[in-house]
Amino acid sequence: MVEKKYEYSITDDKIIEKIVDDENINLNHMVLVKGTGLPEHYSNSNVYMIIVRGEMTLQLNEQEPHLYTKGDIINIPYKTKMNVKNLDEEVLEFFVVKSPNPKNYKERE
């Protein structure tokens, strides 16, 4: 078999799961219920967030928070301060793609 198959959970409960962690990318699947979020942190690679359900409140660096919804794909540069929250009634579900994989990221000079 040439291809690899990966699976992710189908749930309405809070979950953060690593789907792919290989030499090329890091792919995570996240579900956040109302009032939850991720700890504030800095991006450790080029980050792409793909919203598949709900509304994400995202604050980057010191800018005002922005609202992103189902169908949006957000690109966040390396070393950007991130604050991700679900302030909406609906469950927030999204995928995070990091490329290159942070373990292989070399800062450009």
Backbone as a ProteinNet text record, in pm:
[ID]
protein_1_A
[PRIMARY]
MVEKKYEYSITDDKIIEKIVDDENINLNHMVLVKGTGLPEHYSNSNVYMIIVRGEMTLQLNEQEPHLYTKGDIINIPYKTKMNVKNLDEEVLEFFVVKSPNPKNYKERE
[TERTIARY]
84.6	0	89.2	72.2	155.1	111.8	-18.1	-71.2	-72.1	-82.8	-102.2	-238.6	-308.1	-439.5	-428.7	-487.4	-491.7	-637.3	-666.5	-802.5	-802.6	-917	-936.2	-1071.5	-1087.9	-1210.3	-1324	-1443.4	-1566	-1633.2	-1632.8	-1682.1	-1727.7	-1811.4	-1849.4	-1779.8	-1698.3	-1624.8	-1488.9	-1433.5	-1302.4	-1198	-1120.4	-1013.7	-904	-781.5	-665.8	-585.8	-578.8	-511.4	-414.8	-300.4	-199.1	-233.5	-248.9	-286.5	-163.5	-82.5	38.5	154.4	264.2	386.7	503.8	526	634.9	736.1	827.9	934	881.7	762.5	709.2	619.3	521.8	425.1	389.1	325.5	261.5	115.5	23.7	-119.1	-193	-263.9	-342	-489.2	-574.3	-719.4	-764.2	-845.1	-888.3	-1037.8	-1100.9	-1240.8	-1245.4	-1302.3	-1313.3	-1459.6	-1507	-1643.7	-1647	-1767	-1783.1	-1701.1	-1633.1	-1558.5	-1420.9	-1379.1	-1246	-1155.5	-1027.5	-930.3	-798.3	-698.9	-563.4	-482.8	-382.7	-295.4	-227.1	-209	-138.2	1.4	41.8	171.8	218.6	342.1	399.6	405.2	374.6	380.9	525.4	541.7	676.2	708.1	627.8	648.2	551.5	540.3	433.1	306.7	202.8	81.4	-35.5	-113.9	-238.2	-349.5	-452.1	-567.4	-686.2	-748.5	-861.3	-985.3	-1078.6	-1198.7	-1303.3	-1349.8	-1449.9	-1586.4	-1590.6	-1717.8	-1703.7	-1805.3	-1807.6	-1737.6	-1708.3	-1643.5	-1522.6	-1411.2	-1287.1	-1260.5	-1231.7	-1182.2	-1030.8	-960.4	-815.3	-750.5	-661.6	-583.7	-438.1	-376.5	-236.4	-156.5	-43.1	40.2	-47.8	-39.1	-116.5	-236	-269.1	-381.9	-514.8	-621.9	-755.2	-793.4	-872.6	-918.4	-1003.5	-991.7	-1070.2	-1152.6	-1266.7	-1355.8	-1342.6	-1322.1	-1312.6	-1416.6	-1472.9	-1581.7	-1554.5	-1645.6	-1638.6	-1605.2	-1505.5	-1462.8	-1342	-1305.2	-1188.2	-1059.8	-954.1	-819.6	-730.9	-666.4	-584.4	-438.1	-351.8	-207.5	-141.9	-66.2	-0.9	149.7	225.8	370.9	440.1	559.4	647.1	668	675	702.3	595.3	470.2	359.1	288.5	263.4	190.6	45.3	-6.2	-140.3	-226.1	-351.6	-449.8	-577.8	-612.1	-724.6	-834.1	-958.3	-1070.2	-1197.1	-1285.1	-1421.6	-1514.2	-1565.8	-1657.5	-1802	-1822.8	-1954.6	-2024.9	-2156.4	-2235.4	-2200.6	-2174.2	-2147.4	-2006.3	-1991.5	-1860.6	-1770.2	-1643.6	-1543.2	-1456.5	-1445.2	-1360.3	-1268.8	-1140.2	-1044.5	-923.3	-851.4	-725.6	-613.1	-498.4	-378.8	-270.8	-224.1	-116.6	7.4	116.3	243.8	341.6	392.9	484.9	595.7	720.4	761.6	728.4	739.4	721.1	814.4	764.2	848.9	980.6	981.1	1107	1212.1	1169	1261.7	1274.1	1212.2	1212.5	1349.2	1404.1	1530.8	1503.6	1535.8	1512.2	1595.1	1530.4	1601.3	1678.7	1797.9	1880.8	1868.4
-117.9	0	124.3	209.1	328.1	438.3	455.8	564.7	527.1	630	612.3	668.5	601	646.7	695.7	811.3	867.5	886.9	880.8	901.4	1007.2	1073.1	1168.1	1142.9	1187.9	1164.3	1251.8	1195.6	1269.8	1286.2	1409.3	1431.5	1575.2	1595	1729.3	1765.6	1674.7	1698.4	1760.1	1829.6	1891.5	1783.4	1806.3	1712.1	1786.5	1746.4	1794.7	1670.2	1639.4	1516.1	1538.9	1473.3	1478.8	1371.7	1412	1319.2	1274.3	1370.3	1340.3	1416	1345.9	1408.4	1341.2	1380.6	1320.5	1427.2	1391.7	1485.8	1605.7	1594.7	1702.2	1800.3	1747.7	1834.5	1781.4	1868.8	1835.1	1874.2	1778.8	1803.2	1765.5	1863.1	1840.7	1866.8	1797.7	1815.6	1861.5	1967	2022.1	2050.2	2018.4	2051.5	2124.5	2245	2325.5	2359	2331.3	2366.6	2511.2	2565.7	2705.6	2736.4	2850.2	2897.3	2836.5	2753	2693.4	2750.3	2723.8	2772.8	2701.7	2751.8	2699.2	2794.7	2745.1	2836.6	2933	3057	3153.2	3098.3	3105.7	3051.6	3119.2	3091.2	3144	3032.6	3067.2	2967.6	2921.4	2791	2734.5	2686.6	2731.9	2705	2794.2	2774.3	2837.7	2759.4	2828.1	2761.5	2795.8	2693.7	2711	2650.2	2730.5	2681.4	2673	2557.3	2531.9	2510.6	2605.2	2598.5	2514.6	2406.6	2320.9	2329.8	2387.5	2400.7	2507.1	2591	2688.8	2819.1	2895.3	3026.5	3034.1	3078.4	3092.9	3240.6	3274.3	3407	3394.5	3468.1	3455.7	3591.8	3600.8	3722.7	3689.4	3767.5	3748.8	3869.1	3841.5	3947	4039.8	4170.1	4264.9	4322.6	4266	4319.2	4279.3	4344.1	4312.5	4170.4	4100.2	3966.9	3973.3	3870.5	3858.1	3730.7	3731.1	3616	3545	3413.3	3331.3	3220	3182.6	3085.3	2970.8	2874.5	2756	2795.2	2728.6	2756.9	2847.9	2912.7	3001.8	2922	2966.2	2912.4	3030.7	3023.2	3134	3091.5	3176.6	3152.2	3242	3181.1	3254	3233.9	3343.5	3331.4	3276.5	3228.1	3179.1	3287.1	3244.7	3330.5	3437.8	3405.6	3497	3453.2	3548.8	3516.7	3487.8	3375.1	3329.8	3308.8	3352	3327.9	3281.2	3153.8	3090.7	3058.2	3101.8	3076	3043.3	2970.7	2951.6	3025.2	3138.8	3217.5	3198.7	3113.9	3093.7	2974.3	2966.9	2854.2	2723.8	2734	2615	2562.1	2432.8	2368.6	2421.4	2446	2489.2	2368.9	2340.9	2231.2	2283.7	2251.4	2298.5	2206.9	2219.5	2149	2251	2210.7	2295.1	2221.9	2287	2231.6	2316.5	2252.1	2321.7	2268.5	2361.4	2322.2	2426	2384.8	2247.9	2204.6	2074.9	2025	2103.4	2151	2231.1	2164.5	2032.5	1965.7	1977.4	2014.7	2032.7	2177.8	2268.6	2409.4	2470.5	2531.8	2604.2	2749.4	2836.5	2979.4	3030.2	3111.2	3171.7	3293.5	3305.4	3418.8	3534.2
0	0	0	-95.1	-110.6	-14.2	-0.7	82.5	230.7	313.3	457	492	579.7	623.2	767	793.1	926.8	965.6	1093.5	1141.5	1250.3	1264.3	1373	1436.2	1559.4	1635.2	1585.9	1585.6	1558.4	1694.5	1747.7	1883.1	1901.8	2002.1	2045.1	2175.7	2228	2351.8	2320.4	2419.7	2399.9	2373.9	2269.5	2235.9	2160.2	2187	2111	2076.8	1947.7	1909.1	1793.5	1805	1699.6	1597.2	1472.7	1366.5	1287.4	1243.7	1166.9	1230.5	1248.5	1299.3	1228	1103.6	1027.2	986.3	898.5	861.3	782.9	725	641.2	715.2	787.2	855.1	992.7	1066.6	1193.1	1174.7	1193.8	1175.7	1303	1359.6	1480.5	1453.2	1525.9	1520	1658.2	1662.1	1790.2	1789.6	1902.3	1925.9	2059.3	2058.2	2179.7	2204.6	2326	2363.3	2411.6	2427.5	2468.3	2594.2	2590.7	2706.7	2722.6	2628.5	2638.6	2530.4	2544	2447.5	2465.5	2397.8	2410.6	2496.9	2567.8	2641.4	2543.9	2586.6	2501.5	2473.2	2346.9	2307.7	2179.6	2141.7	2017.7	1913.5	1789.6	1682	1664.3	1648.3	1637.3	1495.8	1399.9	1257.7	1180.7	1050.5	973.5	1005.2	1049.4	1096.5	1004.8	973.4	898.4	982.1	1012.5	1088	993.1	989	899.4	986	980.7	1064	990.8	1055	992.1	1059.5	1180.1	1250.9	1358.8	1373.9	1481.1	1447.5	1554.8	1542.4	1634.6	1579.4	1655.7	1680.8	1806.1	1840	1851	1766.4	1756.4	1773.7	1872.3	1893.1	1864.3	1775.5	1739.3	1784.7	1848.6	1906.5	1988.9	1967.4	2048.5	1973.5	1858	1781.4	1846.3	1803.2	1852.2	1808.7	1890	1849.9	1723	1640.5	1517.4	1525.5	1459.4	1456.4	1321.6	1326.6	1206.3	1215.3	1100.5	1099.5	1002.5	1004.2	918.8	775.3	719.7	582.7	573.7	684.3	684.5	705	638	658.3	693.1	808.8	858	854.7	800.9	798.7	902.6	993.5	1101.9	1089.1	1079.5	1063.8	1189.3	1167.8	1274.3	1381	1506.7	1623.3	1646.1	1617.9	1642.6	1770.3	1860.5	1983.4	1948	1998.7	1962.3	2086.5	2075	2180	2110.6	2126.5	2056.9	2157.8	2127.2	2218.5	2141.6	2209.3	2160.5	2256.3	2214.3	2296.3	2251.1	2151.4	2092.1	2156.9	2139	2190.7	2118.9	1988.8	1908	1934.1	1919.1	1930	1818.3	1851.2	1753.6	1718.4	1589.5	1542.9	1433.9	1444.5	1345.1	1339.1	1228.7	1210.2	1209	1262.8	1262.6	1183.6	1077.7	995	1018.9	1056.3	1075.4	971.7	890.3	784.4	772.4	781.9	806.1	948.9	973.3	1108.5	1200.8	1316.4	1406.2	1444.2	1451.8	1488.5	1378.3	1257.8	1145.6	1101.5	1176	1135.7	1162.5	1060	1076	1044	1137.7	1116.8	1000.4	918.7	805.1	852.8	805.4	847.4	752.4
[MASK]
+++++++++++++++++++++++++++++++++++++++++++++++++++++++++++++++++++++++++++++++++++++++++++++++++++++++++++++

